Amino acid sequence: FHDRRSQLTLRVSQTAAGVGGDSNSHSPAISGDGRTVVFVSSADNLGGGRAQDVYAWDRATGLLELVSRNQ
């Protein structure tokens, strides 16, 4: 994620401890207000562990949430 105002670039595909995802992440989308970044990842260490999980990162809280779940 790149914030044009602050000129800061943040990695959003990382664990709460700041460790980057251990596999590819792709297909990012940013909400209209810039608060949420959604992306697809096959990283096991982000909490999903399936081939193509969808995550949402909240800019305000800094929290990453797995939003695709097998029912």
Summary of the structure (lengths in Angstrom):
residues: 71
radius of gyration: 11.8
end to end distance: 29.9
largest distance: 39.9
contacts: 171
relative contact order: 0.22
helix: 4%
strand: 38%
